[in-house]
Structures are given as C-alpha cells and as structure tokens.
Amino acid sequence: MKTIRAQRTATSFFTLLAFSALTLTLIPEASAGERSRSRQGDRGGSAETRTKRDRGNVERDATWTNPAGGVGQHSFDRTWDQSTGTGTVSSSTTRPNGNTFGREGTLTKTAPGSGTAAGTFTRPNGTTGTYTGATTKTDTGRTTERSATTSDGKTASSAITTSKTDTGASRTAVRTGPQGGTATAQTDITKTETGYTAERTVTKTPPAAK
C-alpha cells in the first residue's frame, strides 16, 4: 500500500473543483452560442478549441500541437431532449502518434440531478468494450458509479462520492483495476479567509498475490 499526499490553494472554489468534476453529466448547460479559445503551453505546443451549445446540445472540437510538433485532434458531441430526459454522447480522439480511441453512448435522466449512461468504446490498441454509469443526487451532493468491460473480459470500475461540508466540500473516489488493485483518492476542500485550500490523499493497494 502506498499513500501520496498533496495540498494546493486557490482563490476560486471552482478552480479547485475542476480536477474532481464528474464525467457523467446529465443536465445540459443553459447558455447557447459558439466560442473559440487558443492556448500556448508553458513548455511549447498549442491548442485550439471550438465549442458550440444550443438547447442542451454540445459540439466541441479541439486540435493541439505538442512541443515536438505532433498534432492531435478531439471531437465531442452530445444531444439532449429535455422533454424525454434522454440524449446521446459520442467522442473521438486521435493522438499525435496516430493512436485513436472513442466512445458512443446514451444518457437517461431518472430523477432531478440523477441519471444513467451506457455505451461502447474503442481503445487505441483496437480493443472494444462496453461501459455503464449511474449518478444519484443526494442531500449533500451526489454519488457516481461506473464500470467498463473490454471485449477480452477485463473489467474496471469506480465509485465517486462528492458532498458539501460545513467548511467546504469532500470527494472520495475509489477505482478498481482489472487485476483487483485499488486506488482511493480523498480530496478535502476547506474555505479560508483568503480563498480555499484543497488537500488530496491517494492510497494505492496492489492486487492480491496469486
């Protein structure tokens, strides 16, 4: 078992939550429009992103160049029907080395702030698989459970709990790998006089010896 601790500070609560955001999002953004953004990396390279939103539908395309000059591309599309509480999601990524991976799935709202996701994915080595996910809203936050199984029978899963506390917020993420090893990440965000402080502890447990 190995434990790693890290601490960071920021003046914005949302900056700290960014690295712990849930990937299973069922409530679409209310704002509509299109925007583009360009960024330059500290060590070289650049990235350009275009995002278009309209009535809950999202289209996002990104192109980046790494410091070595390699070019990668990513596309993301999500549709959402507010009247039925259902939608679709698809994404595709091509890395600078030519490896590609993507996923396609469906989203279903089961209650306010809660829902399920299911679909298929393709990994860079050509392996395919299926995934499922469920997010449930709680009195203090939400819980998310996800599972993915490849075509060769390997399964990985995760369970994430996010909740508000009297002093900030807390997030616990437990991930289990195909061989049974686990990684538990505990993040505690505390409000201070000047902003917020986040302390993150990661504990890794290797698979049991055979």
Summary of the structure (lengths in Angstrom):
residues: 210
radius of gyration: 18.9
end to end distance: 16.7
largest distance: 54.8
contacts: 576
relative contact order: 0.17
helix: 4%
strand: 65%
